[in-house]
Amino acid sequence: MEESETTSKSEALLSEAKKLRERKQVVDVDEKTVKLVIFTLEGELFAFYGDFVKEILPPVKIFFVPGCPDFIAGVINIRGDIESVLDIRGFLGLTPRSYGVDVMLEKANRIAIGDCDGFRSGIIVDSVIDVLDVAEHSIKPSSAAISSTIKDFAIGETLCGNKNVIVLDFKKIHGNL
């Protein structure tokens, strides 16, 4: 094959590609995303909308408060502010933990400080996996496979990698207090 023949074929291909590009309009769509704080409880993946989670604390000492319901593990001091700390396992049908008097959480545990309608509280999670921006349409209604107890507090489900994540409604948990 001669060089001029190769050049003309290349030019023809480039010309055809240019024509196709001009005919095909590219539309940029800004897809609405939501931030999710993904965490574990007893090996299962859950998430809260990032709008509700104000900060994530490392393990801190939780001070027991006598007479509180079982789902309140106690209180913590955050830079001079006293915040309640909740264990939501019981709400979700998981086995609640007993924290006893003035307990230090395990090394991997975290406390997600949430705020909803002026109500601010910490929620104990086993670990925080990630904070992700996900397409809002990727959060699907809860499947029949999750328990009815969890479904009562779920907004829906999405995927993190290839694992199912149940997105919880902080407002519904707040409403049960």
C-alpha positions as CSV (number, residue, x, y, z in Angstrom):
1,M,0.0,0.0,0.0
2,E,1.4,3.3,-1.0
3,E,1.8,6.2,1.4
4,S,-0.6,8.5,-0.4
5,E,-3.2,5.8,-0.4
6,T,-2.8,5.3,3.4
7,T,-2.9,9.1,3.9
8,S,-6.1,9.4,1.9
9,K,-7.8,6.6,3.9
10,S,-6.7,8.2,7.2
11,E,-8.1,11.5,6.0
12,A,-11.3,9.9,4.9
13,L,-11.7,8.2,8.3
14,L,-11.0,11.5,10.1
15,S,-13.4,13.3,7.9
16,E,-16.1,10.8,8.6
17,A,-15.5,10.9,12.3
18,K,-15.7,14.7,12.3
19,K,-19.1,14.5,10.4
20,L,-20.5,12.0,13.0
21,R,-19.4,14.2,15.9
22,E,-21.0,17.2,14.3
23,R,-24.3,15.3,13.8
24,K,-24.3,13.8,17.3
25,Q,-25.0,16.4,20.0
26,V,-23.5,15.8,23.3
27,V,-25.8,16.8,26.2
28,D,-24.3,17.3,29.6
29,V,-26.8,16.4,32.3
30,D,-26.0,17.5,35.8
31,E,-27.3,14.5,37.8
32,K,-28.5,15.3,41.3
33,T,-26.4,13.6,43.8
34,V,-26.7,13.1,47.6
35,K,-23.9,12.6,50.1
36,L,-24.1,9.4,52.1
37,V,-22.2,8.5,55.3
38,I,-21.9,4.7,55.0
39,F,-21.3,2.7,58.2
40,T,-21.6,-0.8,59.7
41,L,-23.7,-2.2,62.4
42,E,-23.2,-5.9,63.2
43,G,-21.6,-6.5,59.7
44,E,-24.4,-4.9,57.7
45,L,-24.0,-1.7,55.7
46,F,-26.2,1.3,56.5
47,A,-26.1,5.0,55.6
48,F,-27.4,8.4,56.6
49,Y,-27.8,11.3,54.3
50,G,-24.7,13.5,54.8
51,D,-26.9,16.5,55.4
52,F,-27.8,15.1,58.8
53,V,-24.3,14.0,59.9
54,K,-22.4,17.0,61.2
55,E,-19.2,15.2,62.3
56,I,-17.8,11.8,63.0
57,L,-16.0,11.3,66.2
58,P,-13.4,8.7,67.2
59,P,-14.1,6.5,70.2
60,V,-14.6,8.7,73.3
61,K,-15.6,8.0,76.9
62,I,-19.4,7.8,77.3
63,F,-20.8,8.8,80.6
64,F,-23.7,6.7,81.9
65,V,-26.8,8.6,82.9
66,P,-29.1,6.7,85.4
67,G,-32.7,6.2,84.5
68,C,-32.3,6.7,80.7
69,P,-34.0,4.3,78.3
70,D,-31.8,1.4,77.0
71,F,-31.2,3.1,73.6
72,I,-29.4,6.0,75.2
73,A,-25.9,4.8,75.9
74,G,-25.1,8.0,77.9
75,V,-23.6,11.4,77.2
76,I,-20.3,12.8,75.8
77,N,-18.6,16.1,76.1
78,I,-17.8,17.6,72.7
79,R,-15.8,20.8,73.1
80,G,-17.8,21.8,76.1
81,D,-21.2,20.7,74.7
82,I,-23.0,17.8,76.3
83,E,-24.6,15.5,73.7
84,S,-26.6,12.3,74.2
85,V,-25.3,9.1,72.5
86,L,-27.8,6.6,71.0
87,D,-27.5,3.0,70.2
88,I,-30.0,2.4,67.4
89,R,-29.4,-1.3,67.2
90,G,-32.7,-2.0,69.1
91,F,-34.7,0.2,66.7
92,L,-33.4,-1.9,63.8
93,G,-34.1,-5.3,65.3
94,L,-30.4,-5.9,66.0
95,T,-29.0,-6.9,69.4
96,P,-28.5,-3.8,71.6
97,R,-25.3,-3.5,73.5
98,S,-25.0,-2.9,77.2
99,Y,-22.6,-0.1,77.9
100,G,-22.6,0.0,81.6
101,V,-21.1,2.9,83.6
102,D,-18.7,5.3,81.9
103,V,-17.5,3.1,79.0
104,M,-14.9,3.7,76.4
105,L,-15.9,2.5,72.9
106,E,-13.9,-0.1,71.0
107,K,-11.1,1.2,68.8
108,A,-13.1,0.8,65.5
109,N,-16.3,2.3,66.8
110,R,-17.3,5.8,65.8
111,I,-20.0,8.3,66.9
112,A,-21.8,10.0,64.1
113,I,-23.1,13.3,65.4
114,G,-26.4,14.0,63.7
115,D,-28.6,17.1,63.6
116,C,-32.3,17.1,62.6
117,D,-34.7,20.0,63.2
118,G,-32.5,21.3,66.0
119,F,-32.2,17.9,67.7
120,R,-28.5,16.9,68.0
121,S,-27.3,13.6,69.2
122,G,-24.5,11.0,68.6
123,I,-25.2,7.6,67.2
124,I,-22.8,4.7,67.8
125,V,-21.7,2.8,64.7
126,D,-19.3,-0.1,64.5
127,S,-17.2,1.6,61.9
128,V,-17.5,4.3,59.2
129,I,-16.8,2.8,55.7
130,D,-17.0,5.9,53.5
131,V,-18.6,9.2,52.7
132,L,-19.8,9.1,49.1
133,D,-21.7,11.2,46.6
134,V,-24.2,9.0,44.9
135,A,-26.8,9.7,42.2
136,E,-30.1,10.3,43.8
137,H,-31.8,8.0,41.4
138,S,-29.6,5.1,42.5
139,I,-31.4,5.0,45.8
140,K,-34.2,2.5,45.2
141,P,-37.1,1.6,47.4
142,S,-36.4,-0.9,50.1
143,S,-36.6,-4.5,49.0
144,A,-38.8,-7.2,50.5
145,A,-35.6,-8.9,51.7
146,I,-35.0,-6.5,54.6
147,S,-36.7,-7.0,57.9
148,S,-39.9,-5.0,58.6
149,T,-38.2,-3.5,61.6
150,I,-35.4,-2.0,59.5
151,K,-37.9,-1.1,56.7
152,D,-39.7,1.1,59.2
153,F,-36.6,3.4,59.4
154,A,-35.3,2.9,55.8
155,I,-35.5,5.5,53.0
156,G,-34.3,2.9,50.5
157,E,-31.3,1.0,49.3
158,T,-28.3,1.5,47.1
159,L,-25.0,-0.2,46.3
160,C,-21.5,0.6,47.6
161,G,-19.2,-1.4,45.4
162,N,-21.1,-4.6,45.1
163,K,-22.6,-4.5,48.6
164,N,-26.1,-3.5,49.5
165,V,-26.5,-0.4,51.7
166,I,-29.7,0.4,53.6
167,V,-30.2,4.2,53.7
168,L,-31.8,5.1,57.1
169,D,-34.0,8.1,57.7
170,F,-32.5,10.1,60.6
171,K,-35.8,12.0,61.0
172,K,-37.7,8.7,61.6
173,I,-35.1,7.6,64.2
174,H,-35.4,11.0,65.8
175,G,-39.2,10.7,65.8
176,N,-39.0,7.5,67.8
177,L,-37.1,9.1,70.7
